């Protein structure tokens, strides 16, 4: 199988010759599709994290009991607010 320009390949050889590029293309397209489909969830989680951070800082400013850490209650109330409960 040095030069295929002058001869016709059998069906099995055609499948073998084109299987790897075809599977690589399918793999690349599926990876791209998965990445595109994850964008809305990434945006949602980014907004959720920003909401929690803002709520914690607001609650810490209102009730400055402990300046080192926001405390578990502030965190739980911030999560409750951002989840819409």
matplotlib code that plots the C-alpha trace (Angstrom):
import matplotlib.pyplot as plt

x = [0.0, 2.6, 0.7, -3.1, -3.5, -3.5, -5.5, -9.0, -9.1, -11.3, -14.2, -12.4, -9.3, -11.5, -13.1, -9.7, -8.3, -11.1, -12.1, -9.5, -10.1, -13.9, -13.8, -11.4, -13.9, -16.8, -14.9, -13.9, -17.4, -18.9, -16.3, -17.2, -20.9, -20.4, -18.4, -21.0, -23.8, -22.0, -21.7, -25.2, -24.6, -21.2, -22.9, -25.6, -23.0, -20.9, -23.9, -24.9, -21.3, -21.4, -24.8, -23.5, -20.4, -22.4, -24.9, -22.1, -20.4, -23.7, -24.6, -21.0, -21.3, -24.7, -23.6, -19.8, -19.5, -16.5, -14.2, -12.1, -14.7, -18.3, -19.6, -21.8, -25.1, -24.2, -23.2, -26.4, -28.6, -26.8, -27.3, -31.0, -31.4, -29.6, -31.6, -34.8, -36.2]
y = [0.0, 2.5, 4.5, 4.4, 6.8, 4.1, 1.3, 0.9, 0.0, -2.8, -1.8, -3.0, -1.0, 2.1, 1.7, 1.2, 4.2, 6.5, 5.2, 7.1, 10.5, 10.0, 9.0, 11.9, 14.3, 12.9, 13.0, 16.7, 17.7, 16.0, 17.6, 21.0, 20.3, 19.4, 22.5, 24.7, 23.1, 23.7, 27.5, 28.3, 26.3, 27.9, 31.4, 30.4, 29.1, 32.2, 34.5, 32.3, 32.6, 36.3, 36.5, 34.5, 36.7, 39.9, 38.6, 37.5, 40.9, 42.8, 40.6, 41.1, 44.9, 45.0, 42.7, 43.0, 40.6, 38.7, 40.3, 37.2, 35.0, 35.6, 32.7, 29.8, 31.7, 34.4, 31.8, 29.8, 32.9, 34.0, 30.6, 30.7, 34.1, 33.3, 30.0, 32.0, 30.3]
z = [0.0, -1.1, -3.6, -3.9, -6.8, -9.5, -7.7, -6.3, -2.6, -1.3, 1.0, 4.1, 3.4, 2.7, 6.1, 7.8, 6.1, 7.1, 10.5, 12.6, 11.0, 11.2, 14.9, 15.7, 14.0, 15.9, 19.2, 18.6, 17.7, 20.8, 23.1, 21.6, 22.0, 25.7, 26.3, 24.7, 26.6, 29.9, 29.4, 30.8, 34.0, 34.5, 34.1, 36.6, 39.2, 38.7, 39.5, 42.4, 43.9, 43.4, 45.1, 48.1, 48.4, 48.3, 50.8, 53.2, 53.0, 53.5, 56.6, 57.9, 57.5, 59.3, 62.2, 62.6, 65.5, 64.3, 61.7, 61.0, 59.4, 58.4, 60.5, 59.7, 60.2, 57.8, 55.2, 55.7, 55.5, 52.3, 50.7, 51.7, 50.1, 46.9, 46.5, 46.8, 49.9]

ax = plt.figure().add_subplot(projection="3d")
ax.plot(x, y, z, "-o")
ax.set_aspect("equal")
plt.show()
